[in-house]
Amino acid sequence: MNYLTVDKVSKSVGEKELFHKITFGLEKGQKSALIARNGTGKSTLLNIIAGLDSPDEGQVIIRNDIVVSYLPQRDDFQEDDSVLNALFDAETPVLKAIKEYETCMFLLENGRADEVSQERMEKAISDLDRLQAWDYETKIKEILSKFGIHDVLKNVRELSGGQRKKAALAKTLIADTDLLILDEPTNHLDIEMTEWLENYLSSANITLLMVTHDRSFLDSVCNDIFELSNGNLYHYKGKYDYFLEKKAERLANAAAEQEKLKQLYRKELAWVHTSPQARTSKARARINNFEKLHEQINVRTESTPEAFKVQSERIGHKILEISHLDFSYPNQDIVKDFSYIFKKGEKCGIVGKNGSGKSTFLKMIMGEITPDGGKITPGQTIKFGYFSQNGMVYSGNKIVLDLVKEHAEVIRMENGNYLSASNFLNHFGFPYSLQYTYYDDLSGGEKRKLHLLITLLKNPNFLILDEPTNDFDIDTLNLLEDFLSNFEGCLLIVSHDRWLMNKLVDHLFVFDGDGKISDCWGNYEDYRQEREKIARIQKRIEKASKPEPVKTQKHQPSNKLTYKEKRELESLEIDIANLEIEKKIIEEKMTAGEGTPEEFAHWGKRYNEIEELLETKTERWIELSEKEN
């Protein structure tokens, strides 16, 4: 069943054509991603589909009997509205009933019972009963709770930018939707909330079209991808890896075809230079074909940028040592007695909930914040490159290229060659025309990208990056990932981009709250699996600790352990204790930073083996313990 048809739609902004006669459709249940470089018309296309903009030509057809919900990049909330009114502005009977019930409950729970009469409360409950809306109300409660929306009577103007984004997303999900259109839904969400949204959309019975730069999110939710490039639309029926493979094939084929056209053009150009007289229809046709060929070879084509490795500054034996670090805000512990010694070439990620202190930790390393206790000692050869969320501050409005040249006019490659600052900018999506734009005329995303490129251009040997991927398109993310993969210095990175963390990092600092920082070896996916394993074990322990209901049967089977099982339980307790000790010893060795690469490889392999053994033995211990009790 077809829900959406986009038929030969074109749109231009000024003299720039965003897309030309593109055609595609969505079937019921289809979940698709739309990806493209920044500024190529993704949001414009979504606005056209949602009816907020009109195409220059073509049409958008949406099935009449379906409900469409749209999350734009900027919400349409009225500043004087309460959050409750903004969330439930639809006039459906169910949403009106839920809105009234939520209002009553909020007033009762916040000491304002005098504003809720018994008759009002009874009517609100009666309406939910009559409309059979309790399941829907439960779903809405879950969404509001997950997005941290509690004070529903607060004024919209009191919300921060991040809170407004979450409220807009909650409003979109609350609607009983058939076709859901989302523009960058994971912006301002931490990893935990992103994973909840990922699971929600994956299991929801909806049709979905979304723009996202989060590659892990895209891969988990969508089964096919639309790519908007050079005004054309390409469809890939597969996950993100399939898209990368087929796009590479498309670009290779396009490059081969372009080379054939160039060869033909050179041949025809030689013929034209003989000054043929266009007296015959055949000669005139050949000249007309030559002019068309000239237009074809001048059409801008895509290409896959070549990877390059930068020559980092020499790095000595001592990198960075953190010793017994402490820091607290008046009502929050950020770091308690944390110590770590960085090793040459290691790449470390940092994860944790928003507000847990990740950025504060980086600022302490960079000397912007003084810790309450402990020491941070960098090595003498360390040259930091620091990308902060606050961006850059410049005096005077300068041209982009001049601004970059103040830091470095050339960057040395690993092969000994030099790359100009201009070529470096062009590689990362700052075309030569944009390099002569004044800094103040750049968009917010372009300023962030420029800040990151200047950080990389300074040729550091220790990179500290705080959310470097925000506002970047997927092409730029792939370029950044390639650069950081080839970077031979140390890397400390805070990011909600799980795809990037899985590709780059050796281990993670996990901000658990209350000043505790855990060091988890492996990438983000390893950490996620470990977290899920612990949750499963904890659930089983809790289940085992609950008293079993009394059984009334006269003949109950014996639950006592056999002699063999008792011996097995005793052996398991000893094995688990010994494995925990061995695991602790390996962690201390790896943290100390002393050892050969071969030893680290051996320790890492043994560490993973211990983890698997601990999971298996702990599950068996729980099983036997439940039987014993």
N, C-alpha and C positions, 0 to 999 in steps of 0.2 A: 504494500500500500504506500503510495507516494505522499509524503507530507510537504515537501518543499521542492520547487523547481525554479532555478535561476536560468533564464533563457536569454542568451546573447546580450548580456548586460555590459555596458561601457560606462566609464566615468573618468572625467578629467578635472584637475584642479589647476586653474590658470592654463598655462601652456603644457603642463605635465599630464600625460595620460597615465592614469593609475592601472586600469585594466581595459581590455578591448574585446568585446563580444564573447565574454566567458559564459560557459554553460555547464551546469551541474545540478544534481538533485540529491535529496535525502529520502530514503525509505524508512518506514516505521521501524523503530528499534535501532537504527543506524547511529553509531557514535563516532563522529569524525572530528579531526583537528584541522585547523587552517593555520599554516605557518608561512612566514615571509620575512624579509628584512624590514627593519623599521622604516616607515615613510613610504611603503609601497602600496598601502591602501587596505590593510586588513580590517581596521576598525571602520573605515568608510564602507566597505562591503557589508559588514555586520549591520551597520546603521541602515543601509539600504534594505537589507532583508527584514529588519525590524520595523521598517516604515518610517524611520526618523530622517531619512534622506531619500532623494530620488535619483535614479540613474539618468545619464544623458540619453541612452537608448536601451532598449530591451525591457524585460519585465520580470517581476518576482511573483510567483504564484504559490500561495499557502493554502492548504486544504481548509475548507470553510468550517468544519465541525471540530477543530482542535484548538487547544489553548496554548498560546505562545508566551514564554517569559524570557526577558532579555536583561542581562547584566552588562551595562555599558561601562567604559572606563571611568566616566563621571556620573554620579548618581543624579537623580532628578528630585531629590527631597526638597520640601519647602522648609525654609529655615525656622519658621515659627511653629512647625508641627512638633508634636511629641514623637518619640521613637515609636510608640505604639501605633499612632496614626500613620506614620510613614511605612511601617511594616504591614499594616492591614488596611491599605487604602482601597483594595478591591471591594466591590459592592455585592459579592456573592453572599447568600444567606449563611453559609457555613463559616466563612471568615468573619462576618459581622458577629455571629454568635460566639466564636472563639475570642474575638477581640473584647467583647463585653465580659466574658468569663475571666480572661487574663487580667482585665482592669480590676475586677472585684477581688481576685486573689491577691494581686499586688497591694491593694489598699489594706486588706486584712492582715497580710504578712508584715506590713510596715507600720502597724499601730494606728491605722486610720479607719478602724471599724465603724466609726460614727458616720462615715460616708457611704456605707454599704448596708442598706436595710435588708431585713430577712426576706422580704418579698422580691427585692432585686436579685439576691443571690439565688433564691429558689427558681426564679424565671430563667436566669443564666444557665443553671444546671438542667432545667426542663428543656430549654432550647437545644442544648447539646444532645440530650436523650432523643428528642424528636427528630433531629437531623442525623442521628447516629454518627456523631462527629468525634467521639472520644478517642478513637485510634488516630484520627488526624490531629487532635489536640496533643496527644502524646508525642507524635512525630515533631510537631512544632516546638514543644517543650525541649525535646532533645536538641533541635537545631539551635534554639536560643541559648540553651545552656552551653553547648559546645563553642559557640562564638562569643561567650562571655557577656551576653546581653541580659542584664538583670533589672536595671532601673528603667523600665519601659516607659515611664512618664517623664523622663528627662527630655529636655529640648534638644532638637537635632543640632542646633548651632553650638551646643556644648561638647559635641563629640569631636575627637581628634580625627585626622585624616584616615588613620588606620581603623578606628572604630566605625567611621562612616562606611568604609569599604566593606567591613564585616557585616554591618547592618544591611547594606545593599545586597550583599550575597545571601544573607539570611532571608531577606524579603523574596528574592528570586526562587530560593529553594522551598519556601513555605507555600508558594502558589501550587495548586494542583495542575501540573503542567504536562502537556503532551510533547511539545517541542521546546527545548531549552537552548538558549544562545548565550554563551559566556565569553566575555572579553577579559582575558588575564585574570581568572578567578583566584589564583594562588597569591597574588600580590598582597603583602602585609600579613600573610599567614606564616606561623612558625611550622616546623616540620610535623609536629604532632597533629595540628589542625589540618595541614595539607593531606596527611595520610588518612585522617577521618573523612575529609571531603572526597578523596580518591576512592575509598571503600564505598562511600555513599553513592557516588555517581556510577561506579562500576556495577553495583547491584540494583540500581534504580531502573524501573521499567519505563524508560523515556527515550526520546530521540534527541540527540545532542550534536550541536556544532559549537566548537570553542576555539578561541585563539589562546595559545599558551606558549611560554618559553621554557616551561618546566618539562624537561625531556622524560624524566621518570614518571611524572604525573600523566603526560601524554601517552606513554607506553602502557600504563596500567589501565587507563580508561578507554582509549580509542583503538579501533580496529582498522581504520584507514585514515589517510592523510591527503589533504588538498594543499598544494604548494602554489602560491602566487608569486610569479617571477617574470620580470620584464613585460608586464601587462598580460601575461598568459597564465592559464590555470592548468596544473598537472595533477592527476589523480593517482595515488599509490594505494593499492588494496593490501595493506599489511602494517606491521608495527614499525617503530622508528628505525631499527636496524635494516629492515627491508627497504624503507624509504632511502636510507643512506646508500645502500647498494644500487638501487635502481636509479637514483639521481646521478650517481657517479657514471653509470652506464649511459644515461641520457646526455650528460655533458661530454662524455667521450665521443659519442656518436655525432653530437652537434659540432664538436671541434673538427672531426674528420670531414663532415659535410662542408663546413666552412672552408677547410683547406682545399677541397675539390673546387668550390666556387672561386677561390682565389686563383687557382691554377687556370681555370677556364677564363677568368677575367683577364689574366695576363696574356692569354692567347688572343682573346678578342681585342684587347687593347693594342696589341701589335698589328692586328688587321685594320683597326680604326686609324692607326698612325700612317697607314699607306694612303690616306685621304681618298677613300672610295667615293665614287659619285653615286648618290642614292637615286639613280634613275630607274632602277627596276624595283618591283615590289619586294623581291627577295632581299635585295640590299637594304631597303628601308626597314624591313622586318628585322634583319640582323642588327641594325643600329638601334632599333627600339628595344630589342632583347638585351643589347649591351647596356643600355641605360638602366633597365630594370635590374640587371646583374650588379651594376654599380651601387644601386640602392641596397641590394641584399647584403653585399659584403660590408657595408657600413652600418648595418644593424648591430647594436650592442649585444654581445653574447656573454654568457656566463662562463666562468672558468673556476676550477678548483685551485685555490691558492696553495702554493708549495709551502711545506713546513720548513721552518728554519730554527737553528739553535744559536742562542746568544752566548758570547764569551763572558762569563761572570768574573767578577773580581776574585782574586786569590783569597782562599779562606784557610785560616790556620787551624791548629788542633783544637783550641778552645773556641766554642761557638757561643753558647748562651747558657748561663747557669742561674736557676731560680732556687733560692734556699729559704725554706720556712716562711713563705709569703702569707701575709694576713692583710685583709682589708674589709671594712664594713661601712655601710651607710647607717644612719641612725636607727632604721627599722629593718635592716636587711644585712645578713652576712653574705659577702661576695666570695671571699677566699679564706680558708682556714688552714694554716700550716701546710702549704703546698710547696713541694720541692720537685725539681726536674732538671736534668742536664741534657741539652740538645746535642745530637750527633750530626756529623757532616752529611749533608745531602738528604736529611729526613724531611718528610712532608706530613704535617700534622693538621688534622681538622679539629674544629671546635663546634660542638652542638649543645643545645639547651633551649629551654623555653624563652620566649621574649621576656626581657627584663631580668634574666637570671645573672647578668653581669659579664657577658662575653666581651662586649666592647670595652667595658671598664678594665678588664684584664689586659687587653691589648694596649690600652692607654697607659697602664702602669709599666709595661715593658718599654714603651716609647718615652717614658719619663714625663708624660703629660699629667699623670696623677701620682702622688706620693703614697706608697703603701703605709699601712699602720705598723707593720713589722716585717722583718725578713729582708732579703737582698736580691737584687736582679743585677747580674754581672755579665755584660757582653764581652766577647773576645776582642782583642785589639784590631784584628783584621776585618771585623764585621761591619758591613755597610748596609744599613736597613733601607728597605723600600716600603713605605707605609701608605696604604690606601684606606682612608677613614670614610665613614658614612657621612661625615659633615662636609666633605668635598673640599675644594680649594678656595682660597681668598686671594684675589689679585687687586693691586692698586692700578687704576687706569684700564681703559678698555683697549686691548691689544688684539691684533690678528692672530688666529690660531697658530699658524706656522711660526711666527715670531715668538710667541709664547713658549712653544716647544723648544725652539733653538736656544732659548735662555738656559735650558737644562742640558741639552745635548744636540749638537748638529749632526752627529753620526753615531751609529751604534755598531760595535764590533761583533761580527759573527764568529761562530766557533771555528769555521774554516779559515779565518784570518782576513776575510774580506770585510768591507764596511758597507753598511746600509744607511742611506741618508734619512734624516728625520722625516722628510716628506714621504719617502717610500714606505717607511715604517707606519706612518699614519694611514697611508692609502691601503696598506695590507690589512689594517684593522677597521676598515670601513669609513675612513675619512677621505673621500675622493679629493683630488687636487683642487676642484672648484670650491669645496667646503673649507679647505685649509686657509683660504684668504677671507674667510668670514670673521667678523669681530666676535670676541668671546661672549659679550653680553647678548648677542643675537642667537646664540646656540640654545637649543631646547634643554630641558633639565636632564634628559637621558644623554644627550650629546656632551654636556658638561661633565657628567659622571664618567663617561667613556674617556674623555680627554684626561681627566684626573688619573684614571687607571693607566693610560698609555704613558703619561709623563712619569708615573711611578715606575713602570717597567723600563722606560727609556734611560733612567738614571743608572742603569747597570748595577743593581744591588746584588749582594750575595745572600741576603736574608730578606725574603718577602713576607710582609704582614698585611693580609688582605681582609677587610671587614665588609662582608656582603658585596663582593665585586660584581655579582651577576645581575643585580636589580636593574630593570629597564633595558636589558640587552636582548636583542633578537637571537634566534637559535644559531644563525651563521656566525655572529660575533662570539657566542658562547663556545662554539666548536673551535674557533681560532684561539680563544683564550685557553681552552683546555689543551690544545696542541702546544701552545707556548709554554704553559706551566708543566706539562709532561716532560718537555725537553729541558726545562730549567734545572741546572745542576747545583744550585745553592739550596738553602733551607727554605721551607715554606710553612707558614702558620696561617690558616685560613678559616674564617667564620663564614658559613654559607648554608642557606636552606636548600641549595641545589643538590639533591641527593645523587643525581647522575654524575655531576662534577666530583663530588666527594668520593664516590665509588671508583672513579677512574684515577684519582690523584693520590689520596692519602694512604699512609702506612698505618696510622693509628689515630685515635680520637681522644681529645679531652672532652669529657661529658660533664656539663654543669648540672649536677643533680639537685641543687638548691641547698640552702642553709650553709653555704660556704664549702660544700664538698665537691671536689673535682675528681672524677674517676678517669683512669687511663685505660682505654680499651684498644687492644691491638687488632688491626684489621681495618677494613673500610666501613662505610656506613651500613651496607647490607649485612656485614658480619655482626655489627653492633645490634641491628634491628632483630636479627635472628636470635642473638643471645638474650636480648630483652624479652622476646616472646617465649623463649625457653624458660626463663626465670619466672615469667608470669604463669606459665602452665604448671610449673612445679609448685609455686606458691598456692595456686588454686587447688592442687591436689592435697597439699598439706592442710589447707583450711578445711577441705572436705573431710580429710581423715580425722581432724580434731573435733568434728561435730559428732555428738552422741547419736548412735543409731536408734531408730524407733524400736520400741519394745515389740517383739514378735509374740503372737499368742498361740502359735502352733505348738502342739504337744511334743512333736518329734522334730527338733531342730537339728540340722546338720552341724557337726562340730567345726568351729572356725579356728581351733587351736593349731599352732604351727607344728609340723612334724619335726622330728629330731634333725633331719637333714636341713629343713628350712631354717631352724634356729641357728644351726652352724653357719648357714649361708648369710643370715642377717648379721651375725657377729662379724663375719669376714668382710661383709660390705661396709660396715661401720669403720673398720680398720683401713680398708682400701680407700674409702672416701677421704678419711683424715690424711692419709699419706699423700694422696693425689693433691689435696689442697695445699699441703706443705710444699710439694714439688712445684706446683703452679706458682706459689708465692716466691720461691727461690728464683725461678726463671724470670718472673716479672722484675725482681730486684736486679738481676744481671742485665736485662734489656734496658732498664731505666738508667743504670749506672753509666752506660755509654762506653764501656770498655769491652773490647772483643773484636775478633776478626769478622769479616763478612761471612765466612763459612760457619763460624760459631753462631752468628745471629740467624742464619738460615736454619741451622740445626735446632736452635732454641725455638724459633717460630713454628717449625714443624712439630716439635714435641709439645708445644703449648696447645696447638690445635688438637693433637691426639688426646691430651689430658682433658680438654673441654668435652670431647665426644665421650670419653670414658666416664667422666663425672655425670653427664646427663643420663647415660644408660644405667649406671650403678645407682644414681639417686632415684630414678623412676622405679627400679626394682626394690630399693629399700622402702620406698613409700608403699608399694604394693604389699610387701611382707608386713610392714608396720600396721597397715590397715587390718590385715588378717589377724595379727596378734591381738589388736585391741577389740 
